[in-house]
């Protein structure tokens, strides 16, 4: 929503709660006030904090009883939160929660719903000071309880509203959130925060993988995923997000002995500049992990080779992304790109005929020109990430040009082109597939028994 639409909601709510116990007790906080203070034209989330015991649930129930919501609010009593949509603004989901105080440890007696506290205490529980700006709905006044938020925005710096060690210990996923904000805003992370992130990184073991995946998705689709990967590595969070990438820290590639993790980060940066799709960026970050498992050194020449590293890397990518429960289409596309990121160069394919046959197989596996173009985009990013003196002859431009020539002449092997050129083979393949599903019968129409029935002396018909 726009900033104006956000204020339309606040103005409407101000009139609704006037003269009620909620007047002066409802605050907009979090992303909405932060984004406006940063001067952003769009606001993503509207979160309301109510400075009353169990205030979020109470306000949600009251709004529903007044007929002001589109339907019954979704409530989470243990956490004292509710989700709803105003009938006057049905397109925007609103989250309501009470202001809190104290640390939620998950043990008996520390349920968030029972941890009511004033706004000052609530601000200390936020992940970053820039997320602790409160807008009083009734007065329209901005409040900065930590005394840091507005100064930090003006100075373009990241700070926690309380001791960093305590902030990250309370919720280790904040380590990933800080990295996301640092890369999205282009701000630096202070040394004391980085030290606290390193110390609390092992706590990510206990975090639900869905929460980790959400942060990783936002990092990788953000403006600087290369820096996000580097910060995850420096903060020791990488081992709890993509464990196998840690092996790339000491594994070297190229003539200069460059760590593989550095090359993968550079490849990710080039891919991000060429393509916004999550699958392309994930593939760039993971594409060469198979080399760690497939390295082979010739005892005579000392030359290192990596046979079958594409398929090994594809299997590893499937495992890593499946662990974080990425959506199946993202996993499938990333695995495909990793498994096909290398096309043999002229030194490997001795003749043009072999290259064309290999391209036809690739077209068949891509199924569409658009998917082939995604693969070529990834290949270009990987080429650009390799130092010029280490680049092997590639066939990217040849692939693109020859594939288009084959399409125009009706010789390509993409799925749609094959069906349009000659539907008969496709129909024959479908008929064969159907035939395989039928039971085998002999000429009389009865099912042919593969093995004779064992003799049973007590059954005369046997």
N, C-alpha and C positions, 0 to 999 in steps of 0.2 A: 504494500500500500504506500501511497505518498504521505509526506509529512502532513499535508492538509487533511487527508482522510483520517490520519491518526488523531489530529486535534478535533475533527468532527466527532469522533467517538468519545473523546474526553469531555468535550462540551456537552454532548448528549447525556453522558453518565453523570456529570455534575448536577444537572437538573433533576435527574432521577433520584439521586441519593440525598438531595437537599431536604432537611427536616427529619431525617431518619438517623438511627444510631450509627450509621456508616459515614455520615457527613464528617469530613475532615480526617477520616481514618483510612481512606483508600489512596494508594500511590501507584502510579505507573513506574516501572523500574525495569532495568535490564537492557535488552537490545533496542527497544523503542527509544528510550531517552539517550542511550549511547549513540545510536545512529544519527539522531537529530543533532546532538552536540558535536559530532564529527563532521556535520555539514552534508551528510548523504541525502540524496533526494528520495530514496526509497527506504521504508521501514519494514522489517521482516516479521517481528514478533511483538505482540502486545501482552505483557505480563502485568497483572495487578496484584499488589501485596496489600493485605488488609491488617491494620494495626489493632486487631481485636483477637482474643482467644478463639481459635478455630474459625477465624474470620473469613478465610477463603471459602470454606464450605457453607458458612452461614449466609454470606452474600450471594453465593450461587443459588442456594435454595430460595432465598427471598426474591431474587430476580425471576426465578421460574414460577413462583407462586403469583407474582404480579403479571405473569403472561408476557414477559419481556424477552424470553429466549425462544429459539426456534424449536427446541425439544428439551427433554429432561437432561440436565447437565451430567456429564460423565465425571464421577467422583472417585477419589482414591483416599478413603478415610484414614488409612494408616499414615499417609504422608500429608494429610490435611490440604489436598489440592483438588481442584475441579477444572474441567474444560467445558466451555459452552460457546454458543454463538448468539449474539443479540439479534432479535427479530428485525431491528432497524438496520443492522449491518450484517446480513447473513453470510457474506463471503469471507469474513475474518473470524478465525478461532481465537478465543481469549482464554488465557490461563489465570486462575485465581489461587492465591495461597496466603496463609497468614504470615506475618513477620515472625522471625524466629530468633532464638538465642541459644548458644551452647552447641556442643558437638554431638552429631548423631553417630553412634558407634555400632548400631545394629543389635546391641544386647538389650535384654529386657529392662524396661524403664526408661529407654532413650528413644521412644518412637517420635518421629518428627512432629506428629500431630499434637504432642504434649509439650513441645518445646517453644511455646509462645514467648516472644520478647519484643522490646521496642525497636523502632527503626534503626537506632544507633547500633544495637547488637546485631540486627539483621545484616547491616552493611558489612560487618566484619566477617560474615560467613560467605561473602561473594568471592568468586575466583579472582577477579581483577578489579582494581579501583575504578576503571572506566565503565564497569558494569554495575556500579553502586551509586548511580545518580537517580534520585527519587523525585517524581513530579506529583505534588499533592493535587489530586483531582479537583477538590473543592475550592482551593485557593489559587491554583495555577502556578504555585511557587516551586522552583527547583531547590532541592536539598542535596547537599554533598556531605553526609555524616562522617565519612572517613577523612575529609579535608584534603583528599588527594586527587579525586577524579578529574575535576575541571582543570587543575594545574597540570596533570599528566597528559590530558588531551592537548592542552596548549603547547606543552613541551615535547609531544610525540614520544612518550615513553610508557613502558609497561611496568606496572607495579602491582603487588597484591595489597589489599586493604588491611591486612594483618601480617603477622610473621609468616614468611614464605614456607617455612618448614611445616607449620601447623596447617596452612592452607592446602598444601599438596598431600599431606598425610590424611586430611579429612576425606579427600576424594582424588585419588591418583590420576583419574582421567583428565583432570585439569592440566596435567603436564602436556597432553596432546592439544587441549584447547588453547593453551598459551602459545604453543608452536603455530597453531592455525592463525591466531590473531597476529602473531609476529610476522608471518609471511603475507597475510592479507593486507596488513597496514604498512608493511615495510619498516617496522620498528625493531629496535634491538632488545634483547633480553638481558637484564643486568646480571652481573656475576653471582650475586647472592641468590637470585632466583634460579639460575642455572644449577648452582650447587644443591639447592633444595630439590630441584627436579631430578638430578642424578641420584640423590639419596633415597628418594621415594619412588623411583622407577619400578623396583620389584613389586610394589603394591599393585601394579597393573595386572598381575597374575589373577587377582581376585575380582577384576572388573568384568562385567558381562561383555562378551565379544561384540554384541550388537552396538554397544556404546562406543567401543573402540573403532568399529567399522564406520560408524557415522562420522567420526572425526577424521578418519583417513580419507573418506570420500570427499569431504569438504577441503582437506588439504590438497589432494591430488587434482581436484577440479578448480582450485584457486589460482591466483595469478603467479605463484612462485613455488611449484611443487619440488623443484630441485633443492631449494633452501629448506623446505620442510623435511625432506629426506635427510639432509645434513644435520638439522637440529635434532631429529629423532636419534640419529647416530650419536651425536655429541652428548645428548641427555641420557643415553643408555636405554631409551624407550624402544629403540628399534628391535631389540631382542625379544620384546614382549608383543610386538606388532607383526613383524616379519622375521621370525627367528633365523631362518636360513640365510637371510641377507647378512647376518653377522659373520658368516664364513667368508664373505666377500671383502672383509676388512684386511685380511692378511694374504688373500689370494691375489697374485699380480698378473697383469696382462700387458702385452706390448713390449717393445724393446726397452722402454724406460723403467720397467718394473712398477708401473702405475697400479695402485690398489684397485681391484675390480669395483669396489663400492664407489670410488671417485668417478670411474668411467660410467657406471650406471646412473649416477646423479647427473653427469653431463648429458648423457643420452636422454634422460627424463626432461631436462631443461630444453633441449632441442625439440623433443616431441611436443612439449607443451606450447612452444612457440608456433608449431605447425598445425596442431590439432587440439581441440578442446575436449574431445571425447575421453571419458574415463578409461575405457578399455585400451586405447592407444597409449595413454600415459602409464598405466599399470604395466603394459607389455614392455615398454621401454625400461622401466625400473627392474624388471625381472628377467629380461630376455636371455641374458648370458649366464644365469646361475647354473645351468647345466654343465658349464665348463669346469666348475669345481669338482664335479663327480666324474667327468669323462676325460680328464687330462691324461695324455699319453706322451712320453718322451722317447724319441728315437735314440737308442744307445750309441749309435754310430755318429749321427749328425748333431744330436742334442736338440733337435727341433721339436717344439711342442705342438701337438695336434689335439683336437677335441672331437673325436668321432661321435656322431649321434647326439651332440650336445643340445640340438634343437628339441628333439623329442623328450630328452631327459628334463630339459628346462620346462617344457610344457606340462609334464607330469608334476613337477615341483610347484609350478604356478597354480595348478588345479588344487593341490594340497593346501597351499598358503591361503588362497582366496576362499576355499571351502571352509577352512578353519574359522575365518572371520565372517562366514555366512554372507558373502556377497550375493547379489541376485544372480540367478542362473544365467540369464543372457549375458551379463558382464563377464562371468566366469568363462563361459563358452567362447566368447569373442576374444578375450585376453589369451586364453590357452591356444586358440587358433593362431593368433598373431605371433605368439612366442614360438610355436612349433613350425612356423613358416617364415621366420624373419631372415633366413639366409637362402639366397638363390645362387647356385654355383656360377662362378665367373668363367671367362674364356679359358683360363688355365685348367679348369676342371672339366668343362664340356668342350671337347676338342673340335666339334663341328657345329655348324649352324643348324643342321637337321636335328641333332640331339637337343640343342637348346630350345628349338620350337616344340619338340615333343614334350620336353620338360615343362614348357610354358602351358601347353594344352592340359597337362595334368594339374598344373596350378590353377588354371581357369576352372577346371572341373571342381576342384576342392573349394575354390572361392565362391563358385556358383553365380556370382554377379560381378559386373565391372566395378560397382561401387565398393565392394569388399576388397577387390584387388587394389583399388586406389588407396584404401585405408592401409593395406599392407605396404604399398610402395611409399606412402608417407612415413610410416614407421622406419622403413629401410633407409630413407633419406636422412632421417634424424640420427640413426645409428652411424651412418657414414660421416655425417658432420661432426659427430662426437669423437671420431677417431682422428688422431693427428695425421696430417697429410702424408708424412713419410712412412706411415704404417698402413695406409689404406691399400687394400687389395683391389684389383680391377673389378668393378661392379657392372651390373647390367640393368640398372634401374631405368635409365632412359630408353635402353633397348627394349625392356619389358613393356614399358608404357606405349612406346611407338608401335612395336610389333603386335601387341594385343589389339590396338585400335585398327591396325591394318587387317588383322585376321577377322575382326568383327565386320568391317566394311566389306570384306570379300566372302563372308559367310563361312569362314573356316574356324571360328572360335568355338570353345567347348564350354562356355557358360551355360547354365541350365536352361535359361529362357531361349538362348540362341539355338541350342540343340533341339528344343521342342518346336521352335518355329521353322527350322530348316528341314527337319525330317521327323514327323511325329510317329512314324512307324516303329523305329527302334524303341522309343519310349513306351509305346503301347505293348510291344513284345516283352519288354522287361516287366511291365505291370502284370501281364498275363502269366509270365513265368513265376513271379512272386505269388500270385494267387494259386497257381498250380502246386507250389511247394506247400501251401497250407492245407491242401486236400489230403484225405486218407488214401493210401495206395490200395487199389483194387485190381483183381485179375479180370479176364475178359468177360466172365459171366456176371460181373457187376458186384460179386460178393467180395468182402475184404479178404485179402490174402494173408494167411497166417504165416508169420515169419518162422516160428518154431513150433514143432509138433507138441500137442498137449501131452503131458506126462500120463502114463497109464495108471489108472486107479482100479484095482481088482474089485472093489466094492461098488463100482459104478459101471454097469454093463454097457452103457452108451459110450464110455470113454474109449 
